[in-house]
Amino acid sequence: MRKQLLLLTFVLFWVFTANAQEGERLKVTAGVRVNPFVMYDFEGNKTEMTRIHAELGAMFNKKTYLSVGYTPYVNSIYNFNEYWLSGFENKIPVSWVVAEEYMFDENKFILQSGPNFKLGNVGNAFVFLFTPVDNIDWGLKVGAFIPLNVVLFKK
């Protein structure tokens, strides 16, 4: 079930990409993301943390960003799928994210989704709902992504 969910998410974002025809067709990036955030559960608890992720990603037609990454601290691999609802020519571009993460040490699969806001060249701010897939227990993540990437290929 987990693999099918991951594949379905990837396919849906690929369909969005295939339909977009404007702008730069492909940009491949690699690097790290610094990810400070606060996690809230719905019992009133909050936890502040910062994670560093290694990531390889591709932006298609300046609309869809798909990536895969690794987070050493929690020994997890993730898939980050992002569709830009408003383009980069707007003052604050907005995207919708669906991301999956598998934590090897805990054998836990996490699903998260929510809006993401581009903050100029500094990075992104986000608000995501998240839950483990095997035991639905919703939480809220509020934070930022600060990318330290290089462009490997552009077309």
C-alpha positions in Angstrom: 0.0 0.0 0.0 2.8 2.4 0.9 4.6 1.9 -2.4 1.4 2.3 -4.4 0.6 5.6 -2.6 4.1 6.9 -3.4 3.8 5.9 -7.0 0.3 7.4 -7.4 1.5 10.7 -6.0 4.5 10.8 -8.4 2.2 9.9 -11.4 -0.3 12.6 -10.5 2.4 15.3 -10.4 3.9 14.0 -13.6 0.5 14.4 -15.3 0.4 18.1 -14.2 3.9 18.5 -15.6 3.1 17.0 -19.0 0.2 19.5 -19.4 2.3 22.6 -18.6 3.9 24.1 -21.7 5.3 27.5 -20.6 8.7 28.7 -19.6 11.9 26.8 -18.9 11.3 23.1 -19.7 13.6 21.5 -17.2 16.0 22.4 -14.4 17.8 19.7 -12.4 19.3 20.7 -9.1 21.2 19.0 -6.3 22.3 20.2 -2.9 21.1 20.4 0.7 18.1 22.1 2.4 18.3 23.5 5.9 14.8 23.0 7.4 14.0 24.8 10.7 10.4 24.1 11.8 8.0 23.7 14.7 5.8 20.6 15.0 2.5 20.8 16.8 0.3 17.9 17.8 -3.3 18.4 18.5 -2.9 17.9 22.2 -1.1 21.2 22.5 2.5 19.9 22.4 5.1 21.6 20.3 8.6 20.7 19.3 11.2 22.9 17.6 13.8 21.4 15.4 16.1 21.9 12.4 16.9 19.2 9.9 19.4 19.1 7.0 18.4 17.1 3.9 20.4 16.1 0.9 18.3 16.4 -2.3 18.2 15.8 -6.0 15.3 17.5 -7.8 13.9 18.5 -11.1 11.7 21.5 -12.0 9.5 21.0 -15.0 8.1 24.0 -16.9 8.4 26.3 -13.8 5.3 24.5 -12.5 6.2 21.2 -11.0 9.1 20.2 -8.8 9.8 16.6 -8.0 12.6 15.5 -5.8 14.0 12.7 -3.7 16.1 13.2 -0.7 17.8 11.8 2.4 17.7 13.1 6.0 20.6 11.7 8.0 19.4 12.7 11.5 16.3 10.5 11.3 17.7 8.0 8.6 14.8 8.7 6.2 14.3 9.0 2.5 11.6 11.3 1.1 9.8 12.2 -2.0 8.8 15.9 -2.3 6.2 16.7 -5.0 5.3 20.4 -5.5 2.9 22.1 -8.0 3.2 25.9 -8.3 -0.3 27.4 -8.2 1.0 30.9 -8.9 4.1 31.5 -10.9 7.5 32.9 -10.0 6.6 36.2 -11.7 4.2 37.0 -8.8 5.4 38.8 -5.7 4.9 35.7 -3.5 4.7 32.5 -5.5 2.5 29.8 -3.9 2.7 26.0 -4.4 1.0 23.0 -3.0 3.1 20.2 -1.7 2.5 16.5 -1.2 5.4 14.7 0.4 6.1 11.2 1.7 8.8 10.1 4.0 10.0 6.7 5.1 12.0 6.5 8.4 14.1 3.4 8.2 14.9 3.1 11.9 11.3 3.4 13.1 9.8 1.6 10.1 7.4 4.5 9.8 5.8 6.1 6.7 4.8 9.7 7.0 2.5 11.6 4.6 2.4 15.5 4.6 0.7 18.2 2.6 0.1 21.9 2.5 0.9 25.3 1.0 4.4 26.5 0.4 5.4 30.2 -0.2 8.5 31.3 -2.0 10.3 34.1 -0.2 12.5 35.6 -2.9 16.0 34.1 -3.0 16.0 33.3 0.7 13.9 30.1 0.6 10.4 29.0 1.3 7.9 29.1 4.2 5.4 26.3 4.6 2.5 25.0 6.7 1.9 21.3 6.4 -0.5 18.8 8.0 1.2 15.4 8.5 0.4 12.0 9.8 1.9 8.5 10.0 0.1 6.4 7.5 -0.3 3.3 9.7 -1.7 5.2 12.7 -3.5 8.4 11.7 -2.5 11.0 14.2 -2.5 14.5 12.6 0.0 17.2 13.4 1.0 20.5 12.0 4.5 21.6 10.8 5.3 25.3 10.3 8.7 26.2 9.1 11.1 27.1 6.3 13.2 25.5 3.6 16.5 27.2 2.9 18.0 25.7 -0.2 21.8 25.5 -0.8 21.6 24.0 -4.3 23.5 24.0 -7.5 21.9 23.7 -11.0 23.2 20.6 -12.7 21.3 21.0 -16.0 19.0 23.5 -17.5 17.0 23.3 -20.8 
